[in-house]
Amino acid sequence: MAGHGSPTSTLHVDGTGLHVVIVAGLWHDQISEGLIAGAIRALDSAGTHSFG
């Protein structure tokens, strides 16, 4: 992954108490894994419940 051009946000989302499921298709392992990892990081930073 390039690591540049990533979206940034100053918006604070409080996901405390939320349970979120990430559903992903298998298309290209490296790209899919990167997208899933990014989604998990965003959910963790919002304070959602982690299953794992």
SVG drawing of the C-alpha trace seen along z (x, -y; Angstrom):
<svg xmlns="http://www.w3.org/2000/svg" viewBox="-24 -18 28 33">
<polyline fill="none" stroke="black" stroke-width="0.4" points="0.0,0.0 1.2,-3.5 0.5,-5.0 -0.2,-8.4 -3.5,-9.9 -5.3,-8.2 -8.4,-10.1 -8.1,-12.1 -10.8,-13.3 -11.1,-15.5 -14.6,-14.1 -14.8,-12.2 -17.2,-9.3 -18.2,-7.7 -19.0,-4.0 -19.0,-3.0 -21.3,-0.1 -21.8,0.6 -21.2,4.1 -20.2,4.0 -19.7,6.7 -17.4,6.3 -18.4,8.3 -15.8,8.6 -15.6,10.5 -12.5,12.3 -11.2,10.5 -7.5,9.8 -5.9,10.9 -3.5,8.0 -6.1,5.3 -8.9,7.0 -6.7,7.5 -5.6,3.9 -9.2,2.7 -10.3,4.9 -7.4,3.8 -8.3,0.2 -11.9,0.8 -10.8,2.5 -8.5,-0.4 -11.3,-2.9 -13.7,-0.9 -11.2,-0.5 -10.5,-4.3 -14.3,-4.9 -14.5,-2.7 -16.6,0.1 -16.6,3.5 -13.9,5.8 -14.5,9.5 -11.3,11.2"/>
</svg>
